[in-house]
Amino acid sequence: MRLIERPAEGKAAALNAGVSAARHEVLVFADARQRFARGALKALVASFADPAVGVVSGELVLDCEAGPTESAAADGVGAYWRYEKWIRARETAVGSMLGATGAIYAMRRTAWRPLPPGTILDDVLAPMRAVLAGWRAVFEPAARAFDVAAPDTRAEQRRKTRTLAGNWQVLALEPRLLVPLANPVWIQYVSHKLGRLLVPFAMIAIVVSSAALASGSLVAQLAVLAQVVFYGLAAWGARLERAQGTPPVGTRGTVVNA
């Protein structure tokens, strides 16, 4: 194990420095907080036996996936994360998944490109660049890491805001992702990544269109009512959770295992 000391230049600079110092052909990335299962690294790198594979993502298992918890935010995260991993497994079956799990993933050195300063989602940009270059990115559920979910809605909101901002940034850094002939997983990318970026605008459009049609359509009136009830319940639930207070959260950090 070699410790590399760097000035506070951000995660992207730290990852670039770690890769530059690494000596072998397979690069393994991990966050500081998560715990790896026994045999996770062996399972992670086994997929590189396929010469077409350039990126392998392990499975991050959250504590909230086992069942209902005392936190509505954690329950929502657990349901979302189970669905997300189901999608990643299917994307792997038909070609490549989109991005990786930052807590546990690996790349061939030849598939790596240095990250631009200020990169938010290295675990999306680096794998997607590899896919654009002709490599496959695959999901390996046998390589497991364990973590805890966000403790409340505020923490989850910060995480989601960062993720959405990072996805917009990835588009700005790699506009080729929007070109069908350049992106071999264009359909998956539009459906999985671009679609979620458009969800807020689609929801606003539905509200506006339903309200515009409400005076002459019973269906539109019911749609407006359903939306008001849905958003009202969501706002009320968020208010109740915030009123309970925010438990202390441990310090988080990121390291490179190269």
LOVEX-523809 format. One line per field, with one value per residue (C-alpha): x, y, z; residue number from 0. Coordinates in pm, 1 decimal. Example, Ala and Ser with C-alpha at 12.3 -4.5 7.8 and 13.67 -1.06 7.14 Angstrom:
BEGIN
xx	(1230.0|1367.0);
yy	(-450.0|-106.0);
zz	(780.0|714.0);
num	(0|1);
END
This chain:
BEGIN
xx	(0.0|135.5|0.2|9.9|-14.5|-169.8|-293.8|-669.7|-740.4|-1058.0|-1144.0|-1067.8|-710.6|-668.5|-789.4|-560.6|-265.5|-355.4|-380.6|-47.8|119.5|-45.6|181.7|-57.9|-302.6|-622.5|-727.5|-963.8|-1151.9|-1324.9|-1462.6|-1329.4|-1654.8|-1772.2|-1673.5|-1592.6|-1722.0|-1468.7|-1364.2|-1505.9|-1186.3|-1143.3|-1500.8|-1459.9|-1161.7|-1279.4|-1485.8|-1168.6|-1115.3|-1341.3|-1113.7|-1410.3|-1473.2|-1309.6|-1507.1|-1656.7|-1887.2|-1951.9|-2275.2|-2324.5|-2558.5|-2736.1|-2864.4|-3213.9|-3259.3|-3348.4|-3690.6|-3882.3|-3687.2|-3774.7|-3681.4|-3908.4|-3604.7|-3414.5|-3712.1|-3735.9|-3363.3|-3378.8|-3658.9|-3488.1|-3150.4|-3293.4|-3458.6|-3139.8|-2934.3|-3199.8|-3164.0|-2783.6|-2795.2|-3024.5|-2807.8|-2507.6|-2697.1|-2761.5|-2430.5|-2301.9|-2429.5|-2414.9|-2156.5|-2046.1|-2082.6|-1818.2|-1776.1|-1649.2|-1547.8|-1248.7|-1111.0|-842.3|-563.4|-595.4|-963.1|-885.4|-860.7|-752.8|-1048.6|-1101.4|-1062.9|-1386.7|-1541.5|-1839.7|-1927.8|-1604.6|-1796.9|-2014.5|-1773.1|-1482.5|-1695.1|-1892.8|-1571.3|-1459.1|-1789.9|-1753.6|-1408.9|-1556.8|-1522.8|-1803.1|-1898.7|-2054.5|-2218.2|-2082.0|-2318.6|-2078.7|-1838.4|-2015.6|-1954.5|-2174.4|-2293.1|-2567.7|-2838.3|-2878.3|-3015.8|-3283.7|-3440.5|-3197.3|-2894.3|-3061.7|-3155.4|-2792.0|-2680.9|-2944.1|-2864.5|-2498.7|-2587.9|-2816.5|-2562.8|-2299.5|-2513.3|-2557.7|-2181.8|-2115.3|-2326.4|-2128.6|-1796.5|-1901.7|-2169.4|-2097.8|-2327.5|-2620.3|-2509.8|-2657.4|-2372.6|-2105.5|-2268.9|-2313.1|-2556.0|-2749.4|-3095.6|-3004.2|-2843.1|-3144.9|-3380.2|-3174.6|-2975.7|-3125.5|-3481.4|-3434.9|-3291.0|-3609.4|-3845.2|-3885.2|-3968.7|-4212.5|-4386.9|-4422.6|-4560.7|-4818.8|-4936.8|-4963.0|-5138.3|-5381.7|-5469.5|-5520.3|-5761.2|-5937.9|-6227.7|-6351.5|-6242.2|-6331.4|-6018.5|-5800.5|-5978.0|-5909.7|-5547.5|-5505.3|-5665.1|-5442.3|-5131.3|-5229.1|-5290.8|-4965.9|-4746.0|-4924.9|-4861.2|-4497.0|-4450.9|-4622.7|-4409.0|-4091.1|-4205.8|-4271.6|-3930.8|-3751.6|-3942.3|-3790.2|-3442.7|-3128.9|-2915.0|-2538.2|-2359.9|-2001.5|-1733.2|-1709.7|-1416.9|-1288.3|-968.9|-827.8|-725.4|-492.4);
yy	(0.0|339.1|667.5|962.2|1307.9|1573.9|1930.3|1982.2|1987.2|1777.5|1413.5|1413.0|1528.4|1264.8|988.6|1105.3|1102.2|754.4|612.7|771.2|601.9|262.5|-7.5|-271.0|-308.0|-321.4|-17.2|-63.0|233.7|254.3|506.4|528.4|456.7|126.0|-222.9|-489.3|-844.6|-1124.5|-1216.0|-894.9|-796.8|-1143.4|-1136.6|-780.7|-851.1|-1192.3|-1029.8|-898.5|-1248.7|-1120.2|-900.3|-680.5|-573.7|-247.6|-158.4|-373.8|-237.5|-422.5|-416.6|-166.3|-312.3|-59.4|-141.3|-17.9|-280.2|-553.1|-407.7|-115.7|118.5|411.6|657.2|726.7|857.0|532.4|321.6|521.5|488.2|112.5|65.4|289.3|120.0|-230.2|-113.6|59.2|-257.9|-460.5|-221.5|-243.0|-622.1|-608.5|-346.6|-573.9|-862.2|-663.5|-477.2|-223.2|-62.8|315.9|424.0|229.3|226.5|463.0|260.6|-45.6|-57.0|-146.7|-44.8|-155.2|100.3|119.4|221.0|505.9|870.3|1141.7|1322.8|1696.2|1914.3|1944.7|1621.9|1540.8|1185.6|1003.0|674.7|784.8|987.3|739.3|430.5|614.4|731.6|369.5|265.6|538.9|396.9|51.6|-122.4|-292.0|-186.3|-471.2|-529.4|-799.7|-860.1|-1107.6|-819.8|-658.3|-355.5|-247.0|97.4|280.0|490.4|865.9|931.6|1182.5|1364.6|1656.1|1431.2|1240.5|1567.0|1681.2|1350.4|1361.8|1724.3|1632.7|1333.5|1533.5|1814.3|1554.3|1402.1|1744.9|1793.0|1456.5|1570.0|1894.0|1706.9|1430.2|1559.3|1252.6|1064.9|1233.0|1112.9|770.2|673.8|768.2|614.4|234.0|241.0|546.5|397.8|293.3|629.8|831.4|608.0|564.9|886.2|1156.6|1059.0|1122.1|1466.4|1553.7|1426.3|1763.6|1940.2|1663.4|1691.5|2067.7|2018.3|1768.8|2008.5|2300.3|2100.3|1941.4|2281.1|2426.2|2145.7|2123.3|2352.4|2127.5|1778.3|1559.4|1350.7|1663.4|1774.9|1437.7|1457.3|1799.8|1674.3|1365.0|1577.1|1822.9|1537.1|1361.7|1670.2|1775.5|1440.0|1448.1|1797.7|1700.0|1388.7|1591.6|1843.1|1569.8|1412.0|1745.6|1816.2|1500.7|1652.4|1537.0|1274.0|1326.5|1193.6|1070.5|1237.8|1099.0|1080.2|913.0|723.9|541.5|177.9|148.1);
zz	(0.0|-101.3|36.2|-204.9|-51.1|-271.6|-218.7|-192.7|-567.6|-569.5|-627.5|-1001.5|-940.0|-668.5|-900.1|-1180.5|-940.8|-816.2|-1166.8|-1264.0|-968.3|-1020.3|-1163.4|-1295.4|-1583.6|-1378.1|-1174.9|-879.0|-733.4|-395.8|-150.0|203.5|384.6|239.6|351.4|90.8|116.2|131.5|-221.4|-371.0|-552.1|-701.8|-829.9|-957.2|-1179.5|-1304.5|-1580.6|-1743.1|-1878.8|-2157.7|-2373.3|-2472.0|-2111.6|-2010.1|-1695.8|-1420.9|-1151.6|-830.1|-631.6|-350.3|-87.2|134.7|481.6|388.5|115.2|363.7|448.9|602.1|829.3|1055.1|778.8|480.6|292.8|351.7|242.2|-80.7|-143.8|-86.1|-339.1|-593.9|-552.0|-598.0|-920.6|-1037.6|-992.9|-1176.1|-1470.8|-1463.2|-1477.9|-1784.0|-1954.8|-1905.3|-2065.1|-2384.9|-2408.2|-2159.0|-1843.9|-1805.6|-1551.8|-1247.1|-869.6|-735.1|-416.9|-603.2|-969.0|-1184.5|-1524.2|-1759.5|-1765.3|-2144.4|-2105.2|-1865.0|-1968.2|-1721.3|-1569.0|-1627.0|-1315.8|-1120.3|-1250.4|-1028.2|-1136.3|-1215.7|-1197.4|-1490.3|-1703.8|-1698.4|-1783.9|-2053.3|-2217.1|-2220.6|-2381.5|-2644.1|-2718.6|-2786.5|-2449.1|-2258.0|-1905.4|-1707.3|-1370.2|-1138.9|-843.1|-682.0|-605.1|-310.7|-91.9|199.2|307.0|496.4|333.5|373.9|724.2|620.2|326.4|346.4|307.8|26.2|-144.8|-135.9|-285.1|-559.6|-642.6|-683.2|-902.1|-1131.2|-1162.7|-1244.8|-1520.5|-1682.1|-1656.2|-1824.5|-2119.4|-2142.8|-2131.2|-2371.5|-2613.8|-2830.4|-2593.8|-2770.0|-3116.4|-3205.9|-3441.0|-3185.4|-2878.2|-2903.5|-2608.5|-2724.9|-2664.0|-2310.3|-2242.3|-2356.4|-2157.0|-1840.4|-1802.2|-2022.8|-1937.7|-1567.0|-1638.1|-1825.6|-1554.0|-1370.7|-1696.7|-1792.0|-1454.5|-1494.5|-1845.4|-1716.5|-1446.7|-1689.2|-1960.5|-1714.6|-1570.1|-1918.2|-2009.2|-1673.3|-1761.9|-2040.9|-1945.6|-1648.1|-1708.4|-1690.5|-1371.9|-1210.5|-1327.9|-1164.9|-843.1|-836.2|-886.1|-613.0|-369.5|-465.1|-433.5|-116.0|50.1|-59.9|84.6|407.6|444.9|388.3|649.7|905.6|847.5|882.6|1202.5|1353.8|1325.6|1151.5|1327.6|1324.2|1018.6|1017.1|809.3|459.3|220.3|-92.5|-163.8|-462.8|-449.9|-747.3);
num	(0|1|2|3|4|5|6|7|8|9|10|11|12|13|14|15|16|17|18|19|20|21|22|23|24|25|26|27|28|29|30|31|32|33|34|35|36|37|38|39|40|41|42|43|44|45|46|47|48|49|50|51|52|53|54|55|56|57|58|59|60|61|62|63|64|65|66|67|68|69|70|71|72|73|74|75|76|77|78|79|80|81|82|83|84|85|86|87|88|89|90|91|92|93|94|95|96|97|98|99|100|101|102|103|104|105|106|107|108|109|110|111|112|113|114|115|116|117|118|119|120|121|122|123|124|125|126|127|128|129|130|131|132|133|134|135|136|137|138|139|140|141|142|143|144|145|146|147|148|149|150|151|152|153|154|155|156|157|158|159|160|161|162|163|164|165|166|167|168|169|170|171|172|173|174|175|176|177|178|179|180|181|182|183|184|185|186|187|188|189|190|191|192|193|194|195|196|197|198|199|200|201|202|203|204|205|206|207|208|209|210|211|212|213|214|215|216|217|218|219|220|221|222|223|224|225|226|227|228|229|230|231|232|233|234|235|236|237|238|239|240|241|242|243|244|245|246|247|248|249|250|251|252|253|254|255|256|257);
END
